[in-house]
């Protein structure tokens, strides 16, 4: 695991494995463990996820010292990943539904994997394009799994009033959810000041969920812009403005209780789309000068509303809240985005069980 986001993506599958008495060893990437704040957050998340019965073995430090592993599962294909050679199956389980940009979640590490659990047809298409463009010779076995994290959206219910009250927000007000990605060319540097004005301007709650990469190193210009975002969002004046920072928390319940999403290019837009909620995309032209679009192309103004400046954003928020805008009916994309809608965790377990039984018997 490299981030709390990755844990949340795998959580429901891990719960099924644990319920079926699978022995789990948790490993955290070296760079991640160097950041003690995130390391302890991840450790606490694991403990809380299995609070009723702790896994037989939990170790957050990977020393490649196990003589044998049935399965090695990772959630990222970072260039510096080294899959253990003593694992029979090396499974990549992506922590996103689609790549954010062309090739951004792929690397030559693909050739170290034995299996890839694909989220949907769009992911499969982008994976195929990457392997072709980068001349990847060794293609792992591909499995149509889906997005276990998204199962929650279809299978669970959240008491909106209680949830918002518990995090200090007003359950009687509309709720806006701002989820930017972490790249420096994304929306935080140019849009955040105006985002923070939304609660007072429109009398709404504001939930903010910044990518965990922005918290890794507060001194790093690349990761955080040189800002300690945890401390920044703990400021008393922000809490009084009905602003809540969802730090190291799963997004699913926040998505379910929110009315409007605001993002730049974060793939969290897909969760809002699957629930048919209004999505405002903030224009980030500098980002697309550096990064190519994924196979969806320019999707933002098709599946949401692309705004070029603060004036357009404010006007759209007001229109949505007052129900005075022409609501879009975006194309149906669910079956292209995710396989096994609402049942992906079980689908993943079924494949793992099948792979195990194929040689254990």
C-alpha positions in Angstrom: 0.0 0.0 0.0 1.2 3.5 -0.8 -1.7 5.6 0.4 -4.9 5.6 2.3 -6.8 5.9 -1.0 -5.4 2.5 -2.0 -6.5 0.9 1.2 -10.0 2.1 0.7 -10.1 0.7 -2.8 -9.1 -2.8 -1.5 -10.9 -2.7 1.8 -14.0 -4.6 0.9 -12.1 -7.4 -0.8 -9.7 -7.6 2.2 -12.7 -7.9 4.5 -14.0 -10.9 2.5 -10.6 -12.5 2.5 -10.3 -12.0 6.3 -13.8 -13.4 6.8 -12.7 -16.5 4.9 -9.7 -16.9 7.2 -7.1 -15.7 4.8 -3.8 -14.8 6.4 -3.0 -11.2 5.5 0.3 -9.4 5.7 0.1 -5.6 5.2 3.1 -4.0 3.5 3.6 -0.3 3.0 5.8 1.3 0.4 9.1 2.7 1.7 8.5 6.3 0.7 5.1 6.1 2.4 6.4 4.8 5.7 9.0 7.6 5.8 6.1 10.0 6.3 5.1 9.0 9.9 1.8 11.0 9.8 0.5 8.9 6.9 2.1 5.7 8.2 0.2 5.9 11.4 -3.0 6.9 9.7 -2.8 3.8 7.5 -2.0 1.6 10.5 -5.0 2.9 12.4 -7.2 2.4 9.3 -6.3 -1.2 9.1 -6.9 -1.8 12.8 -10.3 -0.1 12.6 -11.3 -2.0 9.5 -10.8 -5.3 11.3 -11.8 -4.2 14.7 -14.1 -7.2 15.5 -11.3 -9.7 14.8 -7.8 -8.6 14.1 -6.0 -10.3 11.2 -3.6 -13.1 12.2 -0.7 -11.0 11.1 -0.3 -7.3 10.4 3.0 -5.9 9.4 3.4 -2.6 7.8 7.1 -3.0 6.9 7.9 -5.1 3.8 11.3 -6.7 4.1 10.9 -9.3 1.3 11.7 -11.9 3.9 8.9 -14.4 3.4 9.9 -17.7 2.0 6.6 -18.1 0.1 3.5 -16.2 -0.6 0.3 -17.4 -2.3 -0.6 -13.9 -3.4 1.1 -10.5 -3.7 -1.5 -7.7 -4.3 -0.6 -4.1 -5.0 -2.6 -1.1 -5.9 -0.1 0.9 -7.8 2.3 0.3 -10.7 4.9 2.9 -9.7 8.1 2.6 -11.5 10.0 1.7 -8.3 7.7 -1.2 -7.4 9.5 -4.6 -7.1 7.1 -7.5 -6.9 8.4 -10.4 -4.7 9.6 -13.2 -6.8 8.4 -15.8 -4.2 4.7 -15.0 -4.7 2.8 -17.5 -6.9 0.4 -14.8 -8.0 1.3 -11.2 -8.3 -1.9 -9.3 -8.7 -2.3 -5.6 -9.6 -5.5 -4.2 -8.4 -5.7 -0.6 -9.6 -6.8 2.0 -7.1 -8.7 4.0 -9.8 -11.6 3.3 -12.0 -10.0 5.0 -15.0 -6.6 6.6 -15.5 -6.7 10.3 -14.8 -4.7 11.0 -17.9 -3.2 8.9 -20.6 -0.8 6.3 -19.1 -0.7 7.9 -15.7 -1.4 4.7 -13.7 0.7 2.3 -15.9 4.4 1.5 -16.0 6.7 -1.3 -17.2 6.1 -2.9 -13.8 3.1 -4.5 -15.6 5.6 -7.2 -16.8 6.3 -8.2 -13.2 2.6 -9.0 -12.6 0.9 -12.3 -13.2 -2.7 -10.9 -13.1 -4.5 -7.6 -13.4 -7.9 -7.0 -12.0 -9.5 -4.6 -14.4 -12.1 -2.1 -13.3 -14.0 -1.6 -16.6 -13.8 -1.4 -20.4 -12.3 2.1 -20.3 -9.5 1.0 -18.0 -9.0 -2.1 -20.2 -8.7 0.1 -23.3 -6.2 2.5 -21.8 -4.2 -0.5 -20.5 -4.1 -2.0 -24.0 -3.0 1.4 -25.5 -0.2 1.7 -23.0 1.1 -1.8 -23.6 1.0 -1.2 -27.3 2.7 2.3 -27.1 5.4 1.1 -24.7 6.0 -2.2 -26.4 5.1 -4.3 -23.3 5.8 -7.9 -24.2 4.7 -9.8 -21.1 0.9 -9.2 -20.6 -0.5 -10.6 -17.4 -3.8 -12.5 -17.2 -6.7 -10.0 -17.3 -9.8 -10.4 -15.1 -13.0 -8.3 -15.4 -13.5 -7.4 -11.8 -14.9 -3.9 -11.4 -14.4 -1.3 -8.5 -15.0 -2.8 -5.1 -14.9 0.6 -3.5 -17.9 1.6 -5.6 -20.0 -1.3 -4.3 -20.8 0.9 -1.3 -22.6 3.4 -3.5 -25.1 0.8 -4.5 -25.3 -1.5 -1.5 -25.3 0.9 1.5 -27.5 3.6 2.9 -26.3 6.6 4.8 -28.4 8.7 7.2 -27.5 12.1 5.7 -28.7 14.1 8.7 -26.8 12.1 11.2 -23.7 11.9 9.1 -23.4 15.6 8.5 -24.2 16.4 12.1 -21.5 14.0 13.3 -18.8 15.8 11.3 -20.0 19.3 12.5 -21.9 20.4 9.4 -25.5 21.6 9.2 -27.8 18.8 7.9 -30.4 21.3 6.9 -28.2 22.9 4.3 -27.1 21.7 0.8 -23.6 20.2 0.7 -20.8 20.9 -1.8 -17.9 18.4 -2.2 -14.6 19.7 -3.5 -12.1 17.0 -4.5 -9.1 18.2 -6.5 -6.2 16.1 -7.7 -2.8 16.8 -6.3 -0.7 17.9 -9.3 0.6 21.5 -9.1 -1.0 22.3 -12.4 -4.4 21.3 -11.0 -7.0 23.5 -9.4 -5.7 24.1 -5.8 -3.2 26.9 -6.5 -5.7 28.9 -8.7 -9.1 28.0 -7.4 -8.9 27.2 -3.7 -9.3 30.7 -2.4 -12.6 31.0 -4.3 -13.8 27.5 -3.2 -13.4 28.5 0.4 -15.7 31.4 -0.1 -18.6 29.1 -1.2 -20.1 28.3 2.2 -20.6 31.9 3.2 -21.7 33.1 -0.2 -24.4 30.4 -0.7 -25.1 29.2 2.8 -24.0 25.6 2.2 -21.7 23.0 3.8 -18.4 22.4 2.1 -16.5 19.1 2.3 -13.0 19.1 1.0 -11.1 16.0 0.2 -7.6 16.6 -1.2 -5.6 13.7 -2.7 -3.5 12.1 0.0 -0.4 12.8 -2.1 -0.7 16.5 -1.1 -0.1 15.5 2.5 3.0 13.4 2.0 5.6 16.1 2.4 4.5 19.6 3.5 7.9 21.0 2.4 7.7 19.5 -1.1 6.7 21.9 -3.9 5.9 18.9 -6.1 3.6 17.1 -3.7 2.0 19.7 -1.5 3.0 23.0 -3.1 5.0 23.6 0.1 1.9 23.9 2.2 1.0 21.9 5.3 -2.6 21.2 4.3 -3.5 19.3 7.4 -2.7 22.3 9.6 -4.2 24.7 7.1 -7.7 23.0 7.2 -7.6 22.6 11.0 -7.9 26.4 11.3 -10.7 27.5 13.6 -12.1 30.1 11.2 -12.6 27.4 8.5 -14.5 25.1 10.8 -16.8 27.9 11.7 -17.6 28.4 8.1 -19.0 24.9 7.8 -15.9 23.5 6.1 -14.9 19.9 6.8 -11.6 18.4 5.6 -12.0 14.6 4.9 -8.4 13.6 5.7 -7.6 9.9 5.3 -11.3 9.0 5.1 -13.1 7.0 2.5 -15.0 9.2 0.0 -18.1 7.0 -0.5 -20.3 8.3 2.4 -19.2 11.9 1.7 -20.2 11.4 -2.0 -23.6 10.0 -1.0 -24.5 12.9 1.3 -23.3 15.6 -1.0 -25.4 17.5 -3.5 -22.8 19.1 -5.8 -19.4 17.9 -6.7 -16.5 20.3 -7.7 -13.3 18.8 -9.1 -10.7 19.4 -11.7 -9.7 16.0 -13.1 -9.8 13.8 -10.1 -11.4 10.4 -10.9 -13.8 10.9 -8.0 -16.1 12.5 -10.5 -17.0 8.9 -11.5 -18.6 8.2 -8.1 -20.8 11.3 -8.5 -21.6 10.4 -12.1 -22.7 6.9 -11.0 -25.1 8.5 -8.5 -26.2 11.0 -11.2 -25.2 14.0 -9.1 -24.3 17.4 -10.6 -20.5 17.8 -11.3 -18.7 21.1 -11.8 -15.3 20.7 -13.5 -12.9 23.5 -12.9 -10.9 24.4 -16.0 -7.1 23.7 -15.6 -5.5 24.6 -19.0 -1.9 24.4 -17.7 -2.5 20.8 -16.6 -3.5 19.7 -20.2 -0.4 21.5 -21.6 1.6 18.9 -19.7 -0.6 15.8 -19.7 -2.5 14.0 -22.4 -6.2 13.1 -21.9 -7.2 9.4 -21.4 -9.3 7.5 -23.9 -12.4 9.4 -22.8 -11.0 12.5 -24.4 -12.7 15.8 -23.5 -15.4 14.3 -21.3 -15.8 17.1 -18.7 -18.5 19.1 -20.4 -20.4 16.0 -21.4 -20.7 14.3 -18.0 -20.7 17.5 -16.0 -20.3 21.3 -16.4 -17.0 22.8 -17.3 -16.4 26.3 -16.0 -13.7 28.6 -17.2 -13.5 31.1 -14.4 -14.9 32.0 -10.9 -17.8 34.0 -12.4 -19.0 30.9 -14.3 -18.5 28.7 -11.3 -20.5 31.0 -9.0 -23.3 31.4 -11.5 -23.6 27.7 -11.9 -23.6 26.9 -8.2 -26.4 29.5 -7.7 -28.4 28.0 -10.6 -28.1 24.5 -9.4 -29.1 25.4 -5.9 -32.1 27.4 -7.2 -32.9 24.8 -9.8 -32.9 27.4 -12.5 -30.4 25.7 -14.9 -30.8 23.2 -17.8 -29.9 19.9 -16.2 -27.9 17.6 -18.5 -28.7 14.0 -19.1 -25.2 12.6 -19.8 -24.7 9.5 -21.9 -25.0 6.2 -20.0 -21.5 5.0 -19.3 -21.9 2.8 -16.2 -21.1 -0.5 -18.0 -18.0 1.0 -19.7 -16.7 2.3 -16.4 -17.2 -0.7 -14.1 -17.7 -4.4 -14.4 -19.9 -6.2 -11.8 -21.7 -3.1 -10.6 -22.3 -3.4 -6.9 -20.7 -6.9 -6.7 -17.0 -6.2 -7.6 -15.6 -7.2 -4.2 -17.2 -10.6 -4.4 -16.0 -11.0 -8.0 -12.5 -10.3 -6.9 -12.7 -12.8 -4.1 -14.1 -15.4 -6.4 -11.1 -15.1 -8.8 -8.6 -15.2 -5.9 -10.3 -18.3 -4.5 -10.3 -19.9 -8.0 -6.6 -19.2 -8.5 -5.8 -20.6 -5.1 -7.8 -23.8 -5.5 -6.3 -24.4 -8.9 -3.0 -25.3 -7.4 -3.8 -25.9 -3.7 -5.9 -29.0 -4.5 
